[in-house]
Amino acid sequence: MTDRADILDPMADHRDHYHHGNLREALLDAAECMIVESGVAGLSLRQVAKHAGVSQAAPYHHFASKEALLAEVARRGFAKLVAGLSAAATEPDPIARMAGLGAAYVQFGLENPAVYRLMFGAEFCPTEVFPELKESGDRAFSILMEAVAHGQALGVFWGDEPSTPSFAVWSSVHGLVSLLMARVPPEKVMHGVPMTHESMMAATMAFIIAGLRGERVLAP
């Protein structure tokens, strides 16, 4: 995640970014930090320009509206997610690959909760207005689907059609991230059982992988 001090330090000379052609990235960094600090609803291009140390008119050279700026922040988030998933997808063993993809997805969500919510929220970044977001999301999903297809081709996962089980995997891991962000602290006792983010992740992936293999699973 972008470091707050690097963007919001009032002594930083962001005009230098402008002169070197980096204004667009400076604005995106500033917007991301502001989203982390105070959310999306109150953000404006004028405020972003102020925090980036440029004129109020400067953002309009790159973004037609606040929504366009937010859409690019979200697209950049998807690019980071894709990078993490791509690294995990190099594992040749299909079970290890699936576990790695799950871990990478959860790690991204927990490390970037504000951007994660923006990426998957339709209120500020509707994909019908910003189709590049759908394309970015499709790239992330394709990595998961390729992992499922890889396991199917090796006979490790059941079936020969990867999209349906991939949607089930994505829904499960996405739901876990949302739950951990909203309701579950890093350590919690639930119904008398100590739970951590790591143990919940391990249990979720165990059920997912068993399901992909067509097995019946008992809780660990």
C-alpha positions in Angstrom: 0.0 0.0 0.0 1.2 3.5 -0.7 2.9 5.0 2.3 0.9 8.0 3.6 3.9 10.1 4.5 5.3 9.9 0.9 2.1 11.4 -0.5 0.6 13.6 2.2 3.8 15.2 3.5 3.1 18.9 3.0 6.8 19.5 2.5 6.9 17.2 -0.5 7.3 19.0 -3.8 4.7 17.2 -5.9 5.1 19.8 -8.6 8.3 18.1 -9.5 6.2 15.0 -10.3 4.2 17.1 -12.7 7.2 18.5 -14.5 8.6 15.0 -14.9 5.4 13.6 -16.3 4.4 11.7 -13.2 1.4 13.9 -12.2 -1.0 11.1 -13.0 0.7 8.6 -10.6 1.0 11.3 -7.9 -2.7 11.9 -8.1 -3.5 8.2 -7.9 -1.2 7.8 -4.9 -2.8 10.8 -3.2 -6.3 9.5 -3.9 -5.5 6.0 -2.6 -4.1 7.4 0.6 -7.1 9.7 1.1 -9.4 6.7 0.5 -7.6 4.8 3.2 -7.8 7.7 5.6 -11.4 8.9 5.1 -13.2 6.7 2.6 -14.5 7.4 -0.9 -17.7 9.4 -0.3 -16.1 12.7 0.6 -13.2 12.6 -1.9 -13.1 15.2 -4.6 -10.6 16.1 -7.4 -10.0 19.4 -5.7 -8.9 17.7 -2.5 -6.8 15.3 -4.3 -5.1 18.1 -6.2 -4.4 19.9 -2.9 -2.8 16.9 -1.3 -0.7 16.2 -4.4 0.5 19.8 -4.3 -0.8 20.8 -7.7 -3.3 23.3 -9.1 -7.0 22.5 -8.9 -7.2 22.3 -12.6 -4.3 19.8 -13.0 -6.3 16.6 -12.3 -8.6 17.3 -15.2 -5.7 16.8 -17.6 -5.8 13.1 -16.7 -9.3 12.4 -15.2 -12.6 13.7 -16.5 -14.3 13.2 -13.1 -13.9 11.9 -9.6 -15.4 8.6 -10.8 -12.8 8.3 -13.5 -10.1 8.8 -10.9 -11.6 6.2 -8.6 -11.9 3.7 -11.5 -8.3 4.0 -12.2 -7.4 3.5 -8.5 -9.5 0.4 -8.6 -7.9 -0.8 -11.9 -4.5 -0.3 -10.4 -5.6 -2.4 -7.4 -6.6 -5.2 -9.8 -3.2 -5.0 -11.4 -1.6 -5.5 -8.0 -3.9 -8.4 -7.3 -3.1 -10.0 -10.7 0.6 -9.7 -10.0 0.2 -11.5 -6.7 -1.9 -14.2 -8.2 0.4 -14.6 -11.2 3.3 -15.3 -8.8 1.3 -18.0 -7.0 0.2 -19.5 -10.3 3.8 -20.6 -11.2 3.5 -23.5 -8.7 3.2 -26.7 -10.9 1.4 -28.8 -8.3 -2.4 -28.0 -8.7 -3.2 -28.3 -5.0 -0.3 -26.2 -3.9 -1.2 -23.7 -6.7 -4.7 -23.4 -5.5 -3.6 -22.9 -1.9 -1.2 -20.2 -3.0 -3.8 -18.4 -5.0 -6.1 -18.4 -2.0 -3.4 -17.1 0.2 -2.4 -14.4 -2.3 -6.0 -13.2 -2.6 -6.6 -13.0 1.1 -3.3 -11.3 1.7 -4.1 -8.6 -0.9 -7.6 -8.0 0.6 -6.3 -7.7 4.2 -3.4 -5.5 3.2 -5.5 -3.2 1.0 -9.0 -3.2 2.5 -10.1 0.3 1.3 -9.0 -0.3 -2.3 -10.4 -3.8 -2.2 -13.8 -2.5 -1.3 -13.5 0.1 -4.1 -12.5 -2.6 -6.6 -15.6 -4.7 -5.9 -18.1 -1.9 -5.2 -20.5 -0.9 -7.9 -21.5 2.4 -6.3 -18.5 4.4 -7.4 -17.0 2.2 -10.1 -19.7 0.6 -12.2 -18.3 -1.7 -14.8 -20.8 -0.6 -17.4 -19.3 2.9 -17.3 -15.7 1.7 -16.8 -15.3 -1.5 -18.8 -11.6 -1.5 -18.1 -12.5 -2.6 -14.6 -14.3 -5.6 -15.9 -11.3 -6.5 -18.1 -9.0 -6.2 -15.0 -11.3 -8.4 -13.0 -11.5 -10.9 -15.8 -7.7 -11.1 -15.9 -7.7 -12.0 -12.2 -10.4 -14.6 -12.6 -8.7 -16.1 -15.6 -5.7 -17.0 -13.4 -8.0 -18.9 -11.0 -9.8 -20.6 -13.9 -6.5 -21.7 -15.5 -5.5 -23.2 -12.1 -8.7 -25.2 -12.0 -8.3 -26.3 -15.6 -4.7 -27.3 -14.9 -5.9 -29.6 -12.0 -8.7 -31.0 -14.1 -6.3 -31.8 -17.0 -4.1 -33.8 -14.5 -7.1 -35.6 -13.1 -6.6 -34.1 -9.6 -9.7 -32.0 -9.7 -13.1 -33.3 -10.8 -14.9 -32.3 -14.0 -13.7 -30.9 -17.3 -15.4 -27.5 -17.3 -13.5 -25.0 -15.1 -15.7 -21.9 -15.0 -18.4 -23.2 -12.6 -16.0 -24.6 -9.9 -13.9 -21.4 -10.3 -16.9 -19.2 -9.4 -17.4 -21.4 -6.3 -13.8 -21.0 -5.3 -13.8 -17.2 -5.9 -17.1 -16.8 -4.0 -15.7 -18.7 -1.0 -12.4 -16.8 -0.8 -14.0 -13.4 -1.5 -16.5 -14.1 1.3 -13.7 -15.0 3.7 -11.9 -11.8 3.0 -15.1 -9.7 3.5 -15.8 -11.6 6.8 -12.2 -11.1 8.1 -12.2 -7.4 7.2 -15.6 -6.7 8.7 -16.1 -9.0 11.7 -13.1 -11.0 12.7 -10.0 -9.5 14.4 -6.7 -11.3 13.9 -7.3 -13.5 17.0 -10.8 -14.4 18.2 -12.5 -17.1 20.2 -15.6 -18.3 18.4 -17.9 -20.8 20.2 -15.1 -21.6 22.5 -12.6 -22.3 19.7 -9.6 -20.0 19.3 -9.5 -18.7 15.7 -7.0 -16.7 13.7 -7.0 -15.4 10.2 -4.4 -18.1 9.3 -6.5 -21.0 10.8 -9.7 -19.7 9.1 -7.8 -19.4 5.8 -6.4 -22.9 6.2 -9.8 -24.4 6.9 -11.5 -22.6 4.0 -8.9 -23.7 1.6 -9.0 -27.3 2.9 -12.8 -27.4 2.1 -12.3 -25.7 -1.3 -9.6 -28.1 -2.4 -11.5 -31.1 -1.1 -14.5 -29.9 -3.1 -12.4 -29.5 -6.2 -11.2 -33.1 -5.8 -14.8 -34.3 -5.3 -14.1 -35.4 -1.7 -16.3 -35.2 1.3 -14.7 -33.2 4.0 -15.1 -33.3 7.8 -14.2 -30.2 9.7 -10.6 -30.3 11.0 
